[in-house]
Each structure stands twice: as C-alpha cells, then as structure tokens.
Amino acid sequence: MEEYMETTTGVEKRIPVDLVSKISEVQLSDLSYQDYERVAKNYMMQNLTKQFEFEVRKAHSNIDEMRKLWLDTLSSEITKRNYLHNVDEFFRWLHGRNIIGLNSVDADRFLVHLKEQDYSGGSIRFKIASISSFCSFLVRHKVIQYNYFQKMKLPRRKIEIKSHEDIPTEEEVQIIEQELLNGIAATGKGSTARRRASRILLLAIMVMKDTACRIGALPSMTIDHDGNYVARSKGKYVRGRVTPITIAGINEQGLNPNQPFRGVKTETLKKHFEIINKRLYRQGLLRRIFSPHCIRHYSAIAFWNKTHDIYQLKRLLNHESIATSQIYLSSLNVEI
C-alpha cells in the first residue's frame, strides 16, 4: 500500500506506508521531517500491533493443552515419550518464558546450550527434531507464526559402519522363527498367552522380511485387497507391497488381513523379540542378541543382493532419495 505525502518543498512524493520493510527502496536524504515522523509512527504501530497480537494469542492459547493434542498426532508410544522429554527440556530452558514469543535468536541460543551440554550430534539432531515437530504443530494451528527450528545448521550425522556380525544370517533368522514356531505349539500352564505372542511376533518378522519396514510401522499398517500397504513410521507415511505368501501367512494365523497388528504395541513386540534372542544367545545358537531393526537390515541386504537395483531398494525402504539408500548400504558395509 502506498500514499502521497506533502513534503517541505511542497512537492508530492510517493512514500511507502510500510517504509520499515521497504527502507532500501527509499534514500534517507529524500525524506523530510514529516516523512521521518510518518515512518516513526508507522513503525510504532507495527510494533504495537505485533505486541497486541502476541498478547491475544497468549491469552487464548493453552500450551499444555496444545502439547497434549500434538502428542496425540504421534503414533508410537516410544516416540511420544522421547519427544515429550525433549520438549520438556526446552521448556525448562525457557525459564517460564512463553513459547509464543520465541524468536530465531532463542532457537540459536538453545542449540548452543545443547552443544555446551556435550550431547552427541545425533542427540542434538533428535532433540531439535522433537521441538521442531511441536513448533510446526503450533504454526499449523496459528499459535505461533514461525518455526525457527526448521532448517537449522545442525551437527552432521556420522555414518556408523556396521560389521557383518551386526546383521543376522539367513540361518539365524530361521533359528529365531523356529523358536517362535515352538512357542506356537506350546502346551501347559501359560501356553495360551505364549502361543498368541509367538504367533504375532512370527508374523511381524515375516512382514518385516517381506517389506523391510520398521517394527514401529506395524501397529498402524493397513493392507488393501491388492496387497498394497500404508503405515506410519517415524512421523511420516510409508507405503509398499506385501507379497501373497505373507498375506497367506496372516490369514493362516487367523489375524485381520487388513490390519493384522491393530492394537499391538511396538514395545511389546520389541520386548518379546529381545527375550527370544537372549534365550537363543545363551544357548549358543546366535552370535549376538539382535534387535528387531536388524531384520530390516537383513531384508534390505537380501533384496540388494537379489536385484542390485538401487531405485527399487529406495522404494522398498521408503527413503527420500537415492543418495540416502547409497549411504544406508555403505553403513551396512555392503559393496555398491
């Protein structure tokens, strides 16, 4: 918006009303006393308007309630717990200041604070990602105007190269599966719960081998009649296909073919997997105690060895880019 203003020379000059944001367009020597007065008034009005808007938002926003709503958008209980811990740490650092008044300097100072605490680069990235997720939620609901934690310059990720011992062999995966089959056939006291837990975990391994998805994606996984699945993993949607053999296994075990892991908690699957692995490790049947994520690595390597197609691997793993898949393979000590 622009207005004509009377100057001391009596000549009309076109002066932008918002001179503060367009000051580079105007030469200071061209401004009269009245021009300066106009700029000062306009600047004060802008600041007062922003302050008023801030006070209105602060008065009508219940941050604790918004935090609960934000947590409800996260699917994994582990993610909820860890994200909440990181956001709470940020609020403690604010020392009672309202997040609505946050600015870019505050965000940068908090990053410096994290570095001074000797957190690892990975921990810093995770903490910033947690706070950024909450701030993006607040922006979406118009509680705050900007998310100053987006696109921050964070410590670079160090690529951890895994050894071959970190990935289960085909024989070791079969040993784990056989132990679960034994659990399905169990009888006697407490066998009902053991049979059910073994059946669900066996199918979880089968699906992870088939799709290379993370175990955290299973509870939200929905499979259509054509075998296409969609699930939520690490805060985003992932997609892929489930083979007819795996679908047949799901039907054979009597689970819902569309949502086989509905109501199953990720922590429960991880705990059961850990118990089985510890038992087999003590018996000398496994080289180490594997985690469920090792099944994703196992599946990715098996797929790569079979296809040597980096584009198909990217789709299988739901990576954002080919470069990510290449780095992933390198971290698994796989020749590309």
N, C-alpha and C positions, 0 to 999 in steps of 0.2 A: 504494500500500500504506500502511495506517495502523496505529498501535499505541496502546494505552492506557499512559500513564506515570504513575507516582506523583509528585506534587508535594510541596512543603514543607508545604502546608496539608492534606495527606492526601487531597485530592480528586482523583479520576481525571479526566484531561483527554485528549481525543483530539488527539494531536500527529502531524502527518505525518512519516513517516520521512525523506522527501526534502524537508526544510524549506528547503534551499538554493534549490530550484527553485520552492517554493511559499511563500516567505517573506512575500509580500504578503498571504497568507491568515491570517497569524498576527500578532497585536500583540506587539511585543517586551516590553511591560510585563506580558504574561500569562505569560511564560516564567520558570521558576525556574532556580536554579543547575544542577540536574540536567538541565533542558531544554537549557540552553546547552551543557552538556557533551555531551549526546546529539547536538546539531546539529554541534558541532565534530568529534566522532568520525565522524559520517556524512559530513561534508564531506571529511575526510581520506581516508576510504575511497573516496569517489567519485574524488578526485584520484589516489589510488594505483591504482585500477582502470583509470582512463584511461591513466595512465603505463605500467602493465603491458601493456595492450592495444597501446599505441603501440610498446613495445619488441618485443612479439611480432610485430607486423606488419612492423616494420623488419627484424627478424631473418629473416623468411621471405619478404620481398619483394625481388626483384631488379629495381630500377628500370630498369636498362639493358635487361634482357630484356623488361620491360613496354613500354618505349619501342619496341622492335622489333616487338612484337605490335601495338601501336597503329598504327604506320606501315603495317603490312600491311593494315589495315582501310581505308586510303585508296587510291582507285583511280588517281588521276593522279600521275605521277612528279613533275610540277612542284609539285603540292600537297604531296607528301611532302617534297620538298627544302625548300620555303619554310616549311612547318610545323616541320620539324626544326630549321631555322635559328633560328626564333623561340623554340622550347622550349629550345634550347641556350643562347640568350642569357639566358633566365630562370634556367637552372641556374647560369650564370656569376655572375649577380647574387646568387644564394643563398649563394655563397662556401662551398660544401661542406655546407651545412645540408641535412638530409633533407626532401624534399618531403612526407613523411608527417606531419611536424609543422607543416605550413603552417596559418596561420590568416588571418582576414579582414584583420587589420592588415598582414600581409605582402603580401597581394594589393593593398591600397590603396597601400602604400608603393612597390610595383613600378610601379603606374600613375603615381604621382608621379615616379618615376625616369624613365619613358618621356617624360613631358611635359617634364622638365628636359633631355632629350637633343634637344629641338627636332624631334622626329618630327612628321610631319603627322598630322592627325586620322585619315585613312584608314589610315596605317601603324600607329598605335596600336590602332585597332579590329582590324586584321588580326592583330597580334601577340597581343592579348588573346584573340581568337577561337581562335588556334592553341593557346595554353596551356589555354584552357577546354576545348577538344576533348580534350586529353591528360588533364586532370583528370577530365572526365566518364568517360573510359575507366577511370581508376583507381577512381572511385566505383563503376562498374558491376562491377568485379572485387574490390570491397571492400578495396582497398588503402588508400584514404583515405575519410573519412566524408562530407566536403562538398566541393563545387566552389565555392570562394569567388570565382571569376572570372565566374560567371554573374550576370547582371542588374547588372553594374557600371555606374555612370554614366560613359559614355564621351563623347568629343568628338562633337558632332553631325556627321552627314555633310553635306558641301557638295555641292549639286547642280551638276554641271558641264554647262552648256548646250552642246550640240554644234551646229556650223554645218551647213548643207546640204552643204558640201564634205566633211564627215567621213563622209557616207553615200554609197555608190556608187549611181549611177543605174542604171536598167534596162539602158541601153546599155553601161555599163561592166561590169556583171555578165556581159552577153553576150560582151563582148570577152575577159574572163577565161576564160569557158567555151570560147570558140573557140580560145584559145591551148592549152587542155588537150586539146581535140579534135585539134589539130595534133600534140600530143605523143603521143596515142594512135596516130596514123597514122605516127609517125616510123619511119625505117629507118636501117640502117647501124650503125656501132660504138656500143655502149652504148644502143641503141634499146630493147632488151628491158626494162631497168630503167626507162627513161623512160616507156615505154608503160604499164607497171604503175603507176608513181607517178602519172601523169596520169589514169589510169582511176579510181584510188581517190580522188584529190582532186576530180575532177569529180563523182563520186557523193556525196562529202562535202558539196560545195556544193549539190548537188541536194537532199539530205536536210535541210540547214540552211535552205534556202529554203522547203522544204515544212513543216518543223516548228518553225522559229525556235529550235532547240535550240543550246546552246553546243557548240563544237567538242570540248571536253573530255568531252562526254557520248557521243560516237560510239563509242569503243572498247568501252564496256560496253553499248551499245544492243542490245536483243533485241526482235525484231518477231515477233508471232504471226501465225497464218494469216488473221486478220481485219484485219491492218494496225495493230493496237494495239502501241505500243512502250513499253518501260520502260528507263530508263538511270540511271546515277548521275552527278550533276553537282554540283560544289561541296559534297560531303559529304552530299547527300540524293538521294532517288529522284525522278525526273521521269517524267511519263507524257504520252502524246498519241497521235496517229494519223498514219500515213504513207499518203499517197494511192496509189491503184492505179498511177498514172503513174510515181511514184517507185519503187514495187516492181517495175514492169516494167523500169525502167532498171537496177535492181540485178541482176535476172535476165539482162538483155541483156548486161551486162558480166561475167557468169559468177561473181559473188560469192555467198557464202552468203546466201540470202534472209532467214534468221532472225538471223544475226549478221554482217552484211556487213563490219564493221570490226574483227572479232575479231583480236587480235594486232597491230593497227596502233597505233603510238604517237602520242599527241597532238602531241608535239614535232616528229615527222617531218612531220605534216600542216601544222603552222604554218610550218615552215621552207620547205617546198615552196611554200606559198601566198605566202610573202614573196619567194622567188626569182622566181616568176612575176610578181608585182606590180611588183617593182623593174625587171624587164626591160621590161614594158609601160609603166611610168612614164618610163623613159629614152627609149623610142620616142615619147613624147608622146601615148600612147593613153589614159592615165589621168591624172586631175587630181592625184592623190596616191597614196602607197603605202598601200593599205588593209590592215587586219588581218582575220583570219577572223571576229572578233567583229562586224565591220561587216556581215557577211552576216546575222547575227541582227537587227541594227538594220534592215537593208534589208527583211527578211521581215516584221518587226513593223509597219513603216510601210506596206508594201504591204497587209498584212492589215487594218490600221486604215482605210486609205483605201477599201478594198473593202467593209468591214462596218460601220464606226463603232459596233461593239459592244464596249464595254469589258469585259463579262463573258466573252465569247468570247476576247478578247485575253488576259485574265488566265489562262484555261485554257491557251491556246497557249503563253504564256511561262512557265507553271508558277510564277506569282507567288503569294505567300501572301495577298494582299489586293487589292481594287480600288484602294485608295489607292496601293499600290506601282506598279500599272500606270499610274495617272494621273501619278505623279511620273516614271515612266520615259518616258512620252510627252512630258512637259514638257521633260525633259532632252534629248530629240531635236529640240526646237524644233517640235513638232507641235501644231497647234491642236486642243483637245478640244471 
